[in-house]
């Protein structure tokens, strides 16, 4: 019955996420995927309850199956969402590979690649995503990090530093440049 919950979740999630992403044109991708995962999980557990509840030996066994099935399905759907749709949308490496794939003979010069996929393009997309999701907001000509954005920044900074990762995009800031009007 645990596996039935996973299967039902998958049967709901697969078409629902395709329809939802197509209707939204990929806008607010992460939020859309999270909502679809939540809906699919609730439907899977509700269907499991309606179809199989009388087959459990105890209410405790049913609860463990429902909670375990819900958490397992949500974890698998979340992993899929990070590895595929999110990578299609956000991964610079995936974008480079797709551009090369579409090029005549699947080859191009580095300069051709850089002219097709600019740093400004990447930043503009992420900037618009951050505005749309409330991570940052405008105040006149200034950009302000919201409380939600500050929590996200703190989490990623803590994880990166804790793992000893070189946060290369902060090198200019660390080398003493004055990006903040100083």
Buried (B, 14 or more C-beta within 10 A) or exposed (E): BBEBBBBBBBBBBBEBBEEBBEEEEEEBBBEBBBBBBEBBBEBBBEBBBEEBEEEBEEEEEBEEBBEEBBEBBBEBBBEBBEEEBBEBBBEEEBBBEEBBEEBEEEEBEEEEBEEBBEEEEEEEEEBEBBEEBEBBEEEEEEEEBBEEBEEBEEEEEEEEEEEEEEEEEEEEEEEEEEEEEE
